[in-house]
Amino acid sequence: MSQPSQAISRIPRHVAVIMDGNGRWARERGWPRIQGHREGAKTVQRIIDGCIEVGVSFLTLYAFSVENWKRPKLEVSALMRLLIEFLQDRHDEMIQKNIRLQTIGRLVDLPPKTRAQVEKSIAATAHNTGLTLILALSYGSRTEILEAVNHLLASKRVTPVTEEEFSAQLYTANYPDPDLLIRTSGEMRLSNFLLWQMSYAEIYVTKKLWPDFSREDFLDAVHDFAHRERRYGAI
């Protein structure tokens, strides 16, 4: 049973989410896949509100992976349009709720109109000081790590690289590592998402498909996190 926010004793500072199951949700109803993505966008808003309610500082959503470019062109185009619509529709709300939008990934890969809207929304919310909403767009953790390695190689350094120095080369250099990873649809894998940053994250998997994931489900995940003992490799 979900717990009210005031009863949750320990709140994760950073929550990351693999939003899985939109396509299956639509298929079960005989609907086009994009309808599942549209319903999933409604879930995004619920989880944003849940994060604000309980005091989460950072929320990273795996919105579009580098592998997703291999999907049918019509679906990719629809997803890019949906992203534009979401950012436009939520513009005033992000301002009112003091949400700062950020992204990680290869924005250069996005279609020009989509990239322009993303950059516009980032600029419009740059001075907000509440929840930082990070969209992983054209993101792949192996790509991120390889880019970091190649950047270090280009510097021609000869001394060993520390974890801190390596982390500073990643897309996430300005954010804390996730404390909690939520994955919907019951899949038990990271799917090339924040592999370096997830080293000590607590993982919460639910069989619910993303469009069905509710505020109460989110609070259940946060409440479960609050009752775990985080050891970081210690006995």
C-alpha positions as CSV (number, residue, x, y, z in Angstrom):
1,M,0.0,0.0,0.0
2,S,1.3,3.5,-0.8
3,Q,2.4,5.7,2.0
4,P,1.7,9.4,2.3
5,S,4.7,11.5,1.4
6,Q,5.1,12.8,5.0
7,A,5.5,9.2,6.2
8,I,8.5,8.5,3.9
9,S,11.6,8.8,6.1
10,R,14.4,8.9,3.5
11,I,13.9,10.4,0.0
12,P,16.2,9.6,-2.9
13,R,17.9,12.8,-4.1
14,H,18.0,11.5,-7.7
15,V,15.5,9.1,-9.3
16,A,16.1,7.6,-12.8
17,V,13.4,5.9,-14.7
18,I,13.4,3.4,-17.6
19,M,9.9,4.1,-19.0
20,D,9.2,0.7,-20.6
21,G,6.0,-0.7,-21.9
22,N,4.3,2.0,-24.0
23,G,4.2,-0.2,-27.1
24,R,2.9,-3.2,-25.3
25,W,0.2,-1.2,-23.6
26,A,-1.0,0.0,-27.0
27,R,-0.8,-3.4,-28.6
28,E,-2.9,-5.0,-25.8
29,R,-5.7,-2.5,-26.8
30,G,-5.2,-2.9,-30.5
31,W,-4.1,0.7,-30.8
32,P,-1.1,2.2,-32.7
33,R,2.2,2.3,-30.7
34,I,2.2,6.1,-30.7
35,Q,-1.0,6.1,-28.6
36,G,1.0,4.2,-26.0
37,H,3.6,6.9,-26.1
38,R,1.0,9.6,-25.7
39,E,-0.4,7.8,-22.6
40,G,3.1,7.5,-21.3
41,A,3.6,11.2,-21.6
42,K,0.7,11.6,-19.1
43,T,2.5,9.3,-16.7
44,V,5.6,11.5,-17.0
45,Q,3.5,14.4,-15.6
46,R,2.3,12.3,-12.7
47,I,5.8,11.3,-11.8
48,I,7.1,14.8,-12.1
49,D,4.4,15.9,-9.6
50,G,5.2,13.0,-7.3
51,C,8.9,14.0,-7.3
52,I,7.9,17.6,-6.4
53,E,5.5,16.3,-3.7
54,V,8.1,14.2,-1.8
55,G,11.1,16.4,-2.4
56,V,13.2,14.6,-5.1
57,S,15.8,17.0,-6.5
58,F,16.7,15.3,-9.8
59,L,14.6,13.1,-12.1
60,T,16.2,11.5,-15.2
61,L,13.9,9.9,-17.7
62,Y,15.2,7.5,-20.4
63,A,13.2,9.2,-23.2
64,F,14.9,8.1,-26.4
65,S,18.0,5.8,-26.7
66,V,20.6,5.7,-29.4
67,E,19.1,2.2,-30.3
68,N,15.6,3.8,-30.8
69,W,16.8,5.3,-34.1
70,K,16.5,1.8,-35.5
71,R,12.7,1.8,-35.0
72,P,10.4,2.5,-38.1
73,K,10.8,6.0,-39.4
74,L,7.1,6.8,-38.9
75,E,7.4,5.9,-35.2
76,V,10.6,7.9,-34.7
77,S,9.0,10.9,-36.4
78,A,5.9,10.6,-34.3
79,L,8.1,10.4,-31.1
80,M,10.0,13.6,-32.1
81,R,6.7,15.4,-32.7
82,L,5.4,14.2,-29.4
83,L,8.5,15.5,-27.6
84,I,7.9,18.9,-29.2
85,E,4.2,18.9,-28.1
86,F,5.1,17.8,-24.6
87,L,7.6,20.6,-24.1
88,Q,5.2,23.2,-25.6
89,D,2.2,22.0,-23.6
90,R,4.2,21.9,-20.4
91,H,6.0,25.2,-20.8
92,D,3.9,27.3,-18.5
93,E,3.6,24.5,-16.0
94,M,7.4,24.0,-15.8
95,I,7.8,27.8,-15.1
96,Q,5.0,27.8,-12.4
97,K,6.3,24.6,-10.7
98,N,10.0,25.9,-10.8
99,I,11.2,22.9,-12.9
100,R,14.6,23.2,-14.6
101,L,14.8,21.2,-17.8
102,Q,18.2,19.6,-18.7
103,T,19.2,16.9,-21.2
104,I,21.9,14.2,-21.6
105,G,22.8,12.5,-24.8
106,R,23.6,13.4,-28.4
107,L,21.3,16.4,-29.1
108,V,23.1,16.8,-32.4
109,D,21.3,13.7,-33.6
110,L,17.8,15.2,-33.1
111,P,15.9,16.7,-36.0
112,P,16.4,20.5,-36.2
113,K,12.8,21.4,-35.1
114,T,13.0,19.0,-32.1
115,R,16.4,20.2,-31.1
116,A,15.3,23.8,-31.3
117,Q,12.3,23.2,-29.1
118,V,14.5,21.3,-26.5
119,E,17.0,24.1,-26.5
120,K,14.2,26.7,-26.2
121,S,12.7,24.9,-23.2
122,I,16.1,24.5,-21.5
123,A,16.8,28.2,-21.9
124,A,13.3,29.2,-20.6
125,T,13.7,27.1,-17.4
126,A,17.4,27.7,-16.8
127,H,16.9,29.9,-13.8
128,N,14.4,27.7,-12.0
129,T,15.6,26.2,-8.8
130,G,13.2,23.3,-8.0
131,L,13.2,19.8,-9.5
132,T,15.8,19.3,-12.2
133,L,14.1,17.2,-15.0
134,I,16.8,15.5,-17.1
135,L,15.6,13.9,-20.4
136,A,18.0,11.3,-21.8
137,L,17.7,11.9,-25.6
138,S,19.6,9.9,-28.2
139,Y,21.3,8.5,-25.1
140,G,23.4,5.4,-24.9
141,S,25.7,4.7,-21.9
142,R,28.3,2.9,-24.0
143,T,28.4,5.9,-26.4
144,E,28.8,8.2,-23.4
145,I,31.7,6.2,-22.0
146,L,33.5,5.9,-25.3
147,E,33.1,9.7,-25.8
148,A,34.6,10.3,-22.4
149,V,37.5,7.9,-23.1
150,N,38.3,9.5,-26.4
151,H,38.2,13.0,-24.9
152,L,40.8,11.9,-22.3
153,L,42.9,10.2,-25.0
154,A,42.8,13.4,-27.1
155,S,44.3,15.3,-24.1
156,K,47.4,13.1,-24.4
157,R,47.7,12.7,-20.6
158,V,50.2,10.2,-19.3
159,T,49.0,10.0,-15.6
160,P,46.4,7.6,-14.4
161,V,42.8,8.8,-14.6
162,T,40.8,8.9,-11.4
163,E,37.1,8.1,-11.0
164,E,36.4,11.7,-10.4
165,E,38.3,12.8,-13.5
166,F,36.5,10.3,-15.6
167,S,33.1,11.2,-14.2
168,A,33.8,14.8,-15.1
169,Q,33.9,13.8,-18.8
170,L,30.4,12.2,-18.8
171,Y,27.2,13.8,-19.8
172,T,26.1,13.7,-16.2
173,A,29.1,15.6,-14.8
174,N,26.9,18.3,-13.2
175,Y,24.5,15.9,-11.5
176,P,24.7,13.4,-8.6
177,D,24.5,9.7,-9.4
178,P,21.0,8.3,-9.2
179,D,20.0,6.8,-5.8
180,L,17.0,4.9,-7.2
181,L,16.3,3.4,-10.6
182,I,12.7,2.6,-11.4
183,R,12.0,0.2,-14.3
184,T,8.5,-0.6,-15.5
185,S,7.1,-3.5,-17.5
186,G,9.0,-6.2,-15.5
187,E,12.2,-6.3,-17.6
188,M,15.3,-7.0,-15.5
189,R,18.0,-5.1,-17.4
190,L,19.6,-1.7,-17.6
191,S,19.3,-1.3,-21.4
192,N,22.4,0.7,-21.8
193,F,21.2,3.4,-19.4
194,L,23.6,5.2,-17.0
195,L,25.9,2.1,-16.6
196,W,28.7,4.0,-14.9
197,Q,26.3,6.2,-12.8
198,M,24.2,3.2,-11.6
199,S,27.0,1.5,-9.8
200,Y,25.3,1.8,-6.4
201,A,21.8,2.8,-7.3
202,E,18.9,0.8,-5.7
203,I,16.8,-0.8,-8.4
204,Y,13.0,-1.1,-8.2
205,V,11.2,-3.2,-10.9
206,T,7.5,-3.3,-11.4
207,K,5.5,-5.4,-13.9
208,K,3.2,-2.4,-14.6
209,L,3.5,-0.9,-18.0
210,W,4.6,2.7,-18.1
211,P,1.2,4.2,-19.0
212,D,-0.4,2.4,-16.0
213,F,2.3,3.6,-13.6
214,S,0.5,5.8,-11.1
215,R,1.4,8.4,-8.4
216,E,0.8,5.6,-5.8
217,D,3.1,3.3,-7.6
218,F,5.8,6.0,-7.6
219,L,5.3,6.5,-3.8
220,D,5.5,2.7,-3.3
221,A,8.9,2.8,-5.0
222,V,10.2,5.7,-2.9
223,H,8.9,4.1,0.3
224,D,10.6,0.8,-0.7
225,F,13.9,2.8,-1.2
226,A,13.5,4.4,2.2
227,H,13.5,1.0,3.9
228,R,16.6,-0.4,2.2
229,E,20.1,-0.4,3.8
230,R,22.6,1.1,1.4
231,R,26.0,-0.6,1.9
232,Y,28.1,0.7,-1.0
233,G,30.2,-2.5,-0.9
234,A,30.7,-2.5,2.9
235,I,29.9,-5.4,5.1
